[in-house]
């Protein structure tokens, strides 16, 4: 069994969740965010694939540096027929070419690290977009306060109707699911990129999603207690529409 995230499965999960949200809360802000997250996920799959692929231009430059170094060695020995002693010839060549060799080594080191730095830049930019998506999801749940249900300041649907406790609970559950997808998408960028700064950025993004999810679950727990106190038996909320 391959122990890695399947990007196509993450995309399918995001699209299914978008469909459920659009069916239960049509034309809502959360449904639009879910649709945007599907597009972000689709773009992330392509970006992660691009990060996994080797940079042929950079690697071609590294090969060129190697060919220049090898060509210099061959040219030197081919044009030095008077130096018969192979050991002395080698030491003489190394002494004569140490300045050029230093530049070649520096160029090789630069090219070796350049590919990693380019991939890191792409990953960090993508993770920054995921952080913005997490905050956007959090903004949509801020007004869904369980303690305001039944009051004049109760959360409203897009049509202006006050939301029921079941609807608020389902809405909050959907927010936690969207945040879970955000954290999983971030992992796509680093499962084939062994770069410490990129890994730290993804971990920070996942920590943000986890922290926001914890806040939402506090609301869900309060809602469960309120429903229990109201004679609903304290049953847990499900992911199905009210009456479904």
Long-range contacts (C-beta under 8 A, 24 or more apart in sequence): 4-191, 5-184, 5-187, 5-188, 5-191, 7-44, 7-45, 7-48, 7-49, 7-188, 8-45, 10-41, 10-45, 10-181, 10-184, 10-185, 10-188, 11-38, 11-41, 11-42, 11-45, 13-181, 14-38, 14-41, 14-181, 17-174, 17-177, 17-178, 17-181, 20-174, 20-239, 21-174, 24-167, 24-170, 24-174, 24-241, 25-157, 25-158, 25-171, 25-174, 26-158, 27-158, 28-157, 28-158, 29-140, 29-158, 30-137, 30-140, 30-171, 30-174, 30-175, 30-178, 33-133, 33-136, 33-137, 33-140, 33-178, 34-174, 34-178, 36-133, 36-136, 37-133, 37-137, 37-178, 37-181, 37-182, 40-129, 40-130, 40-133, 40-185, 41-181, 41-185, 44-126, 44-130, 44-185, 44-188, 44-189, 45-188, 47-122, 47-126, 47-189, 48-188, 48-189, 48-192, 50-122, 51-119, 51-122, 51-123, 51-189, 51-192, 51-193, 52-192, 52-193, 54-115, 55-114, 55-115, 55-118, 55-119, 58-111, 58-114, 58-115, 58-118, 59-111, 59-115, 61-111, 62-108, 62-111, 62-112, 65-104, 65-107, 65-108, 65-111, 66-108, 68-104, 69-101, 69-104, 72-97, 72-100, 116-195, 119-193, 119-195, 119-198, 120-193, 120-195, 120-197, 120-198, 123-189, 123-190, 123-193, 123-195, 123-198, 123-201, 123-202, 124-197, 124-198, 124-201, 126-189, 127-186, 127-189, 127-198, 127-201, 127-202, 127-205, 130-182, 130-185, 130-186, 130-205, 131-205, 131-208, 133-182, 134-179, 134-182, 134-205, 134-208, 134-209, 134-212, 137-175, 137-178, 137-179, 137-182, 137-212, 138-175, 138-179, 138-212, 138-215, 140-175, 141-171, 141-172, 141-175, 141-216, 141-219, 144-168, 144-171, 144-172, 144-219, 145-219, 146-219, 146-220, 146-222, 146-223, 146-226, 147-222, 147-226, 149-223, 149-226, 164-242, 165-223, 165-226, 165-227, 165-232, 166-237, 166-241, 166-242, 167-242, 168-223, 169-220, 169-223, 169-224, 169-237, 170-237, 170-238, 170-239, 170-240, 170-241, 170-242, 172-216, 172-219, 172-220, 172-223, 173-220, 173-237, 173-239, 174-239, 175-216, 176-213, 176-216, 176-217, 179-209, 179-212, 179-213, 179-216, 180-209, 180-213, 182-209, 183-209, 183-210
